[in-house]
Amino acid sequence: MAKILVADDERVVLFTLAEGLREAGFEVIEARDGLQALALCQSDAPDLALLDIRMPGLDGLELARRLRDETTVPFLFFSAYGDEAMVKRAVEIGALGYLIKPLLVSSIVPTIRTALASSKDISGLQGALESNRTIATAVGIVMRAEGLDRPTAFERLRQQARTERRKLEDLARERVEGDKSGNS
């Protein structure tokens, strides 16, 4: 069951959305302002945050910037304001979607499910990219240490991983961390 954080300072909207999403099968945590939402995202790590744009404490846009920079929690916005400039700012920050109030839970559930699926895809791509970076860095370390060209260094690393029955990524990470501590 996906965990959704809903953040809105309007109690009626917060209650209606939270209850509707629970009925739709989601686990829901609630925040009445941006600071509370940030704290809950840091402690409870929801699968998705549904953020009102205008809230006390931290507004939705600043909250989203902090979520992007300090957590891995993806987010959607909802607001009574649908002007193009606001939507553009939301997209630039990294929002997976932008919904206009009033919200019917039955109408937003497909958007939430789509955002959850997209965030898993993005997370998987980020993981693969990070793994590739780690492996490429380790190959560079082997090239430098042993005076090899890139293909030979990669093959040497791959062969070592096979011999030790380890994942290439794990061996690469170990090499990179060892190089960092050796060069500190």
JOGIVEN-V267681 format. One record per backbone hydrogen bond with DSSP energy under -0.5 kcal/mol. CO is the residue of the C=O (numbers start at 1). NH is the residue of the N-H. E is the energy in kcal/mol with one decimal. If there is no record, write none. Layout:
CO;NH;E / CO;NH;E
This chain:
2;4;-0.5 / 2;27;-2.6 / 3;47;-2.0 / 3;48;-1.3 / 4;6;-0.5 / 4;29;-2.5 / 5;50;-3.6 / 6;8;-0.5 / 6;31;-2.2 / 7;52;-2.0 / 9;11;-0.8 / 10;14;-2.7 / 11;15;-2.9 / 12;16;-2.6 / 13;17;-2.7 / 14;18;-2.6 / 15;19;-2.7 / 16;20;-2.3 / 17;21;-2.6 / 18;22;-2.1 / 19;23;-2.4 / 20;24;-1.3 / 21;26;-2.4 / 22;25;-1.7 / 27;4;-3.3 / 29;6;-2.6 / 31;8;-2.1 / 33;37;-2.1 / 34;38;-2.4 / 35;39;-2.2 / 36;40;-2.4 / 37;41;-2.4 / 38;42;-2.2 / 39;43;-2.1 / 40;44;-3.2 / 40;45;-0.5 / 41;45;-1.1 / 48;5;-2.6 / 49;51;-0.6 / 49;76;-2.7 / 50;7;-2.7 / 51;78;-2.5 / 53;55;-0.8 / 53;60;-3.1 / 53;61;-0.5 / 56;34;-2.0 / 56;58;-1.4 / 59;63;-2.7 / 60;64;-2.4 / 61;65;-2.1 / 62;66;-2.2 / 63;67;-2.7 / 64;68;-2.9 / 65;69;-2.3 / 66;70;-2.9 / 67;71;-2.0 / 72;74;-0.5 / 74;49;-2.1 / 75;96;-2.9 / 76;51;-3.0 / 77;99;-2.8 / 78;53;-1.2 / 79;101;-2.6 / 80;82;-0.6 / 83;87;-2.0 / 84;88;-2.5 / 85;89;-2.1 / 86;90;-2.2 / 87;91;-2.3 / 88;92;-2.4 / 89;93;-1.7 / 90;94;-1.2 / 90;95;-2.3 / 97;77;-2.2 / 99;79;-2.1 / 103;105;-0.6 / 104;107;-1.2 / 104;108;-1.6 / 105;109;-1.8 / 108;112;-2.5 / 109;113;-2.8 / 110;114;-2.3 / 111;115;-2.5 / 112;116;-2.5 / 113;117;-2.1 / 114;118;-2.7 / 115;119;-2.6 / 116;120;-1.7 / 117;121;-2.1 / 118;122;-2.7 / 119;123;-2.4 / 120;124;-2.4 / 121;125;-2.3 / 122;126;-2.6 / 123;127;-2.3 / 124;128;-2.3 / 125;129;-2.7 / 126;130;-2.6 / 127;131;-2.4 / 128;132;-2.7 / 129;133;-2.4 / 130;134;-2.4 / 131;135;-2.5 / 132;136;-2.7 / 133;137;-2.6 / 134;138;-2.4 / 135;139;-2.5 / 136;140;-2.1 / 137;141;-2.0 / 138;142;-2.4 / 139;143;-2.7 / 140;144;-2.4 / 141;145;-2.9 / 142;146;-2.6 / 143;147;-1.3 / 143;148;-0.9 / 149;153;-2.6 / 150;154;-2.7 / 151;155;-2.4 / 152;156;-2.4 / 153;157;-2.2 / 154;158;-2.8 / 155;159;-2.8 / 156;160;-2.2 / 157;161;-2.2 / 158;162;-2.2 / 159;163;-2.8 / 160;164;-2.4 / 161;166;-2.9 / 162;165;-1.1 / 167;171;-2.2 / 168;172;-2.8 / 169;173;-2.7 / 170;174;-2.2 / 171;175;-2.3 / 172;176;-2.7 / 173;177;-2.7 / 174;178;-2.5 / 175;179;-2.3 / 176;180;-2.2 / 177;181;-2.3 / 178;182;-1.9 / 179;183;-1.6
